Amino acid sequence: MSQTELLQLLDRWVQAVEAKDLDALGRVFRAGDELSVFWSNGERTLGWEEVRRHIEADFRKGVDLAMAIQDVHTTSMGKDAAVITFCYDITVTAGVDTVTCSRRATMTVHRDTRKWRIASLHVSTLPPPPSHN
């Protein structure tokens, strides 16, 4: 396992999300019913088809997405499995309105016969920084 390969998988995920490219996401997520995603709103989806429907509903036209990844940490779980943890800001722009949300995520990834794929993803929204009144 190479850390470079894991970072490339993370980069392909970011590029696919920013491009709102479902086909590219299908190449980074594990196919079939073994995929599990916990979303920042608390929902859980199982299997690529359910995950795809969830993502498709979020990829509205007229909305631009941008992601900034920070604090990436990779942990090997043998030669064919690893965990990637990271924080990210996702900026959603619709017309003149822009909202940025800070999140943290954990990806469990698995290498199949061809390449690394995301087997599970858990996303949480970070709490806002404390106010100093």
N, C-alpha and C positions, 0 to 999 in steps of 0.2 A: 504494500500500500504506500502510495506516495501522497504527501500532503498537497502537492501541486495538483494531483488529480481531484482531490476533494475540493480544493478551492476553485478549480475549473467547473466542477458540478454546481457549486454555489453561484458562481458567475453566470452559468447558463440558466439557472433558475431565475436570477435577477433580470437577466436580459429578456427572458420569456415573459415575465410579469410586466416589465416596463413596456414591452411591445404588444402586450395583451394577445400573445400568440399561443392558442390552445394546443396546436400541433407540437410546438417546441416544448410546452409543459408536459405533453404526453411522452416526450422522449427523456425527460428528467425524472418523472415520477415512475414508480414501479407499476407495471400493468397488473390488471386483475383485481381480485378481491382482497389481496393482502395489504393494500395501501390503507393507511389510517391518518386522518388529518383532524386535529383539534384547532379550531379557528379562534381568533381573539375575542369573538362574541360568545364563546362557550359552546358553540355547536360542534358536533363531531360528524364527519363523513367517512364512510368506509368504501373502499374500492374505487378504481379509477373513474368509472362512469359516474358515480355519485359526486366525486370530487370535481370532475369536469363540469357537471351541471351547476354545481355551486360556484365555481370560478366563472363560468360563462355568464351567470346572472350578475356577477360583480364587474365584468368587463363591458361596461356601458360605453356606447359611442359618445364622443364629445367630452370624454374624461381622459386626462393625461395622468400617467403614473410615473413617479421617479423614486428610486430607492437609494439610500446611502447606508452601507453596511459598516459596522464597527465591532470591535472586540471579538473577533473570530477565534475560536478555539476548536481544535480537532483532537479526537481521542480514538486511537485504533482499538478495534475489538477483534483482532485477528486479521488475516490477510484479505477477507472479503466483507468485513463489516466495520463501521465507524460511526461516531457521533460527532456532529458539528453543532456547536452552540455559538450564538452571535446576537448582537443587538442591531436594530436598523430603524431608520426613519423612513416612512413612506409618505410621500407628498402627492396629494390628489388635487388636480387642477381642473375645474369645470368653468370655462369662460373666464371671468375675472376673479372667481372665488378659488382660494387655495387653502387647503387644510393639511397640516403635517401631524402624523401620529407616530409616537415612539413605541417600538415593540421589541420584544426579545423572542428568540426562537430556538428550538432544538430540533435538529434533523437526525434521524437514524437513517443511515445509508447502507446499501448493500451492493456488492459488485456481482452482477450476473455474468454470463459468458462473454458479454460484449463490453459493458461499461458500468460505471457507478450510477445508481439510481436512488431516489428518495423512497424509503420504505415507510417512514412516518414523519410527520411534521407537527409540531405543537407550537402555536403562536399565542403570546400573551401581550396585552397592552400594558405598557409601563405606566405607573401612576404619575400624575403631574408632579413637578418638583415642589417641595414645601414652600409656602408663601412666607415671607418675612415681614409681617405687619408691624 
